Amino acid sequence: MTNGIEDHRALREAVRAVLAEFPASYWRELDQARAYPEAFVQAMTRAGYMGALIPREYGGLG
């Protein structure tokens, strides 16, 4: 059986690693330009985290 706390900690660290690729300046520039964070979304998708937002019937995690 897995430890829920350890699973949560591992997930948090993995997401932090992706976030570390995007400094505050990235977010400021996007905000000023009112732009979509395409590079961030692509990185989260590659890491496997965006599938949770997509229903299972469309290939996501539900």
Steps between C-alpha positions, in 0.01 A plus 500: 500500500630845419525781748262780397720763662807379313303483174386858552854612581638331187232661283568840653874468436445387140272796428750735665768369265284596201418838653870569557538525122279812501643794694293793623607699193321247276174557686544879510558517125195284433291712733611824336431359154175336618636186334423131549776302680551261210850385599383430855197302382721300263744423783217391731355288219837331434528428872156336491309745718257654253313177425314533830309792349372295206207256531586130460281468190734747328820328608563685825517380857156630590 
